[in-house]
Amino acid sequence: MLRWSLIFLVLALIAAVFGFGGIAGAAASIAKILFFIFVAFLVLSFLLSLINKSKGTR
């Protein structure tokens, strides 16, 4: 998912350079949404691994 976020970010930067403001804005918004979803999954995965480790030591 982070890969897709970076792809849309690059697409937004290229579109902005060529003056396609609407496309650049849409691609940047998609990249931002995908990035925050990735961060949420990262935090959730980290918390679940901590919970599983604490259950395994009892």
N, CA and C atoms as an extended XYZ file, in Angstrom:
174
Properties=species:S:1:pos:R:3:atomname:S:1:resname:S:1:resid:I:1 pbc="F F F"
N         0.823       -1.186        0.000 N   MET     1
C         0.000        0.000        0.000 CA  MET     1
C         0.870        1.254        0.000 C   MET     1
N         1.983        1.165        0.677 N   LEU     2
C         2.904        2.306        0.663 CA  LEU     2
C         3.431        2.530       -0.754 C   LEU     2
N         3.594        1.452       -1.489 N   ARG     3
C         4.048        1.567       -2.877 CA  ARG     3
C         3.055        2.371       -3.707 C   ARG     3
N         1.759        2.086       -3.548 N   TRP     4
C         0.737        2.822       -4.296 CA  TRP     4
C         0.707        4.284       -3.890 C   TRP     4
N         0.917        4.531       -2.618 N   SER     5
C         0.952        5.907       -2.141 CA  SER     5
C         2.090        6.677       -2.803 C   SER     5
N         3.244        6.048       -2.894 N   LEU     6
C         4.385        6.704       -3.535 CA  LEU     6
C         4.162        6.880       -5.037 C   LEU     6
N         3.504        5.910       -5.679 N   ILE     7
C         3.208        6.033       -7.110 CA  ILE     7
C         2.292        7.228       -7.364 C   ILE     7
N         1.226        7.367       -6.546 N   PHE     8
C         0.320        8.493       -6.734 CA  PHE     8
C         0.993        9.821       -6.392 C   PHE     8
N         1.913        9.804       -5.446 N   LEU     9
C         2.655       11.022       -5.123 CA  LEU     9
C         3.514       11.460       -6.307 C   LEU     9
N         4.208       10.524       -6.912 N   VAL    10
C         5.029       10.847       -8.087 CA  VAL    10
C         4.146       11.313       -9.235 C   VAL    10
N         3.016       10.645       -9.434 N   LEU    11
C         2.073       11.056      -10.481 CA  LEU    11
C         1.593       12.481      -10.241 C   LEU    11
N         1.315       12.825       -8.994 N   ALA    12
C         0.869       14.178       -8.657 CA  ALA    12
C         1.966       15.201       -8.942 C   ALA    12
N         3.201       14.860       -8.613 N   LEU    13
C         4.304       15.787       -8.869 CA  LEU    13
C         4.530       15.993      -10.364 C   LEU    13
N         4.450       14.920      -11.134 N   ILE    14
C         4.622       15.040      -12.584 CA  ILE    14
C         3.488       15.855      -13.187 C   ILE    14
N         2.249       15.595      -12.753 N   ALA    15
C         1.103       16.348      -13.268 CA  ALA    15
C         1.212       17.825      -12.896 C   ALA    15
N         1.714       18.116      -11.705 N   ALA    16
C         1.865       19.509      -11.282 CA  ALA    16
C         2.911       20.233      -12.136 C   ALA    16
N         3.981       19.526      -12.481 N   VAL    17
C         5.021       20.131      -13.314 CA  VAL    17
C         4.469       20.500      -14.685 C   VAL    17
N         3.614       19.652      -15.231 N   PHE    18
C         3.050       19.905      -16.560 CA  PHE    18
C         1.807       20.794      -16.519 C   PHE    18
N         1.374       21.198      -15.340 N   GLY    19
C         0.284       22.153      -15.225 CA  GLY    19
C        -1.104       21.559      -15.168 C   GLY    19
N        -1.223       20.269      -14.928 N   PHE    20
C        -2.531       19.639      -14.798 CA  PHE    20
C        -2.950       19.695      -13.329 C   PHE    20
N        -3.498       20.828      -12.921 N   GLY    21
C        -3.807       21.053      -11.512 CA  GLY    21
C        -4.833       20.101      -10.948 C   GLY    21
N        -5.889       19.817      -11.703 N   GLY    22
C        -6.934       18.927      -11.206 CA  GLY    22
C        -6.443       17.512      -11.005 C   GLY    22
N        -5.673       17.031      -11.967 N   ILE    23
C        -5.131       15.675      -11.870 CA  ILE    23
C        -4.112       15.595      -10.739 C   ILE    23
N        -3.299       16.624      -10.611 N   ALA    24
C        -2.290       16.638       -9.550 CA  ALA    24
C        -2.949       16.644       -8.176 C   ALA    24
N        -4.008       17.428       -8.032 N   GLY    25
C        -4.710       17.477       -6.749 CA  GLY    25
C        -5.363       16.155       -6.404 C   GLY    25
N        -5.977       15.525       -7.400 N   ALA    26
C        -6.627       14.235       -7.156 CA  ALA    26
C        -5.608       13.164       -6.805 C   ALA    26
N        -4.504       13.120       -7.528 N   ALA    27
C        -3.473       12.119       -7.248 CA  ALA    27
C        -2.834       12.362       -5.886 C   ALA    27
N        -2.640       13.611       -5.521 N   ALA    28
C        -2.070       13.919       -4.205 CA  ALA    28
C        -3.035       13.511       -3.094 C   ALA    28
N        -4.320       13.715       -3.305 N   SER    29
C        -5.312       13.310       -2.306 CA  SER    29
C        -5.333       11.800       -2.132 C   SER    29
N        -5.267       11.076       -3.243 N   ILE    30
C        -5.243        9.613       -3.165 CA  ILE    30
C        -3.985        9.144       -2.450 C   ILE    30
N        -2.851        9.756       -2.765 N   ALA    31
C        -1.597        9.384       -2.110 CA  ALA    31
C        -1.664        9.649       -0.609 C   ALA    31
N        -2.262       10.762       -0.224 N   LYS    32
C        -2.376       11.100        1.192 CA  LYS    32
C        -3.265       10.102        1.926 C   LYS    32
N        -4.393        9.748        1.321 N   ILE    33
C        -5.315        8.788        1.943 CA  ILE    33
C        -4.641        7.429        2.097 C   ILE    33
N        -3.984        6.958        1.031 N   LEU    34
C        -3.317        5.653        1.092 CA  LEU    34
C        -2.189        5.653        2.119 C   LEU    34
N        -1.477        6.759        2.243 N   PHE    35
C        -0.407        6.850        3.229 CA  PHE    35
C        -0.951        6.724        4.649 C   PHE    35
N        -2.053        7.419        4.936 N   PHE    36
C        -2.606        7.348        6.287 CA  PHE    36
C        -3.212        5.981        6.580 C   PHE    36
N        -3.770        5.322        5.570 N   ILE    37
C        -4.247        3.950        5.763 CA  ILE    37
C        -3.068        3.039        6.079 C   ILE    37
N        -1.954        3.216        5.365 N   PHE    38
C        -0.753        2.436        5.626 CA  PHE    38
C        -0.251        2.656        7.054 C   PHE    38
N        -0.229        3.896        7.488 N   VAL    39
C         0.239        4.200        8.850 CA  VAL    39
C        -0.690        3.573        9.885 C   VAL    39
N        -1.991        3.617        9.638 N   ALA    40
C        -2.948        3.008       10.567 CA  ALA    40
C        -2.727        1.504       10.655 C   ALA    40
N        -2.512        0.836        9.512 N   PHE    41
C        -2.238       -0.602        9.521 CA  PHE    41
C        -0.917       -0.911       10.208 C   PHE    41
N         0.063       -0.059       10.040 N   LEU    42
C         1.359       -0.238       10.693 CA  LEU    42
C         1.203       -0.188       12.212 C   LEU    42
N         0.486        0.809       12.704 N   VAL    43
C         0.274        0.952       14.152 CA  VAL    43
C        -0.536       -0.224       14.687 C   VAL    43
N        -1.587       -0.612       13.956 N   LEU    44
C        -2.416       -1.743       14.372 CA  LEU    44
C        -1.596       -3.024       14.423 C   LEU    44
N        -0.765       -3.251       13.435 N   SER    45
C         0.091       -4.432       13.413 CA  SER    45
C         1.070       -4.427       14.579 C   SER    45
N         1.637       -3.271       14.868 N   PHE    46
C         2.573       -3.156       15.987 CA  PHE    46
C         1.876       -3.461       17.310 C   PHE    46
N         0.676       -2.907       17.495 N   LEU    47
C        -0.059       -3.151       18.742 CA  LEU    47
C        -0.466       -4.613       18.879 C   LEU    47
N        -0.901       -5.218       17.789 N   LEU    48
C        -1.286       -6.625       17.847 CA  LEU    48
C        -0.091       -7.522       18.136 C   LEU    48
N         1.068       -7.170       17.621 N   SER    49
C         2.257       -7.973       17.920 CA  SER    49
C         2.648       -7.837       19.384 C   SER    49
N         2.475       -6.650       19.960 N   LEU    50
C         2.761       -6.479       21.394 CA  LEU    50
C         1.788       -7.280       22.247 C   LEU    50
N         0.527       -7.297       21.849 N   ILE    51
C        -0.482       -8.051       22.593 CA  ILE    51
C        -0.192       -9.545       22.515 C   ILE    51
N         0.164      -10.026       21.331 N   ASN    52
C         0.461      -11.451       21.165 CA  ASN    52
C         1.714      -11.855       21.922 C   ASN    52
N         2.714      -11.004       21.987 N   LYS    53
C         3.926      -11.312       22.741 CA  LYS    53
C         3.637      -11.378       24.236 C   LYS    53
N         2.779      -10.491       24.715 N   SER    54
C         2.478      -10.496       26.143 CA  SER    54
C         1.648      -11.716       26.521 C   SER    54
N         0.812      -12.207       25.649 N   LYS    55
C         0.038      -13.421       25.929 CA  LYS    55
C         0.915      -14.657       25.900 C   LYS    55
N         1.947      -14.657       25.090 N   GLY    56
C         2.819      -15.815       24.959 CA  GLY    56
C         3.764      -16.002       26.130 C   GLY    56
N         4.030      -14.978       26.928 N   THR    57
C         4.979      -15.084       28.030 CA  THR    57
C         4.330      -15.541       29.327 C   THR    57
N         3.044      -15.658       29.356 N   ARG    58
C         2.375      -16.074       30.600 CA  ARG    58
C         2.397      -17.544       30.812 C   ARG    58
